[in-house]
Amino acid sequence: MKDAGILLSIKILSMQYPERYAMRRLVTAAQRGLYEVHPFLELDISEVADPGSIGRYANVLILPTLVINEKVVCSGRRPSLEEVCGWLLEAAATS
């Protein structure tokens, strides 16, 4: 299976910077953890703080929402590292 060129779009939504920062660290830690399986997995990570833009995906503004390839995978809580790894693997398999 050739994994070269897998690019996932990641959006981290929250009005609070600390929540976005914590989620970004979790997502990048998951990417590092998956390096052995998917060494060419690339993430295009963007942070969204605008309430109107967040509202297109979730009703939660303060707690983080994680969107992978335009699919909301988690909202209103911080997921575990294992959950994020699973979501990244699932998105990579369908990309």
N, C-alpha and C positions, 0 to 999 in steps of 0.2 A: 504494500500500500504506500503510495507516494504522498507525503504530507507537505511538500514544498508549496509555498504560496497560500497557506491557509491564513486568512485574515478575518478576524472577528471584530465586529463593531460593538463596543461596550459603552453604555451610558450609565453614569452614576448620578442619581437625582437626589437632591436634598437642598434645602435653603441654608443649612448649617455647614460651614466649612469642615469642622471636626468630623462630622458624619461622613462627608464625601472623602476626606483624607483617609479615614479608617477603612472605608470600603475599597479605595484605590489600593491601599497596602495589601488588603486581603486578596484582591484580584491578581495583583502582581506576584504575590506569594504563591497563589495557585498556579500561575503560569510557570514560575520557576520549578514548582513541584512536578509539573507535567513535562518538563524538558526532555526527560529520558524517552517518553512515549511520543511526543510531538515536538521535536527540536526546532521545527520551522513555524510553529504557531506564533502568529503575530496578533497583537491586540491594538486596536485603534480606540483608545480610551478618551472619552470626553466627559466633562462634569457639567451638570445642568443645575443652576441655582434659581432660575426664573420661575416664579409660581405658575404662570400660564403654561410654560413648557412642561413643567412637572405634571400639571393637571391633565395633560394629554395621555399620560401613562398611568397615573396613580392619584388617589385622593389623599395620600400622606405627603405632607410638605417637609416636615422636620426630620423624621426618621428616614433612613436611606431606602431608595428603590434601585434595584439593579436590573438593567435591560441588556440582553445579549441578542444581537442581530434583530433588533426591534421587537423582541419578545420579553415581556416582564417575567422574570424568573423569581424575584423576591421583592417584597415591599413591606415596610413597616418594622423591619428587624434586621439585625446583623446575622447573616448566615454563617455556618461553620466553613472552615477551609475545605473539608470534604465535600460539602454541598457545592461550593463554587467550582471545585475541580470537576465534579460530575456534570455541572451545567456547561462548562467549557468543553469537556469531552463530547457531550451530546451535540453542542453547536458545531464543533469541528467535524463530527461525523456526518452532519447534514449539509455542510458547506461544500 
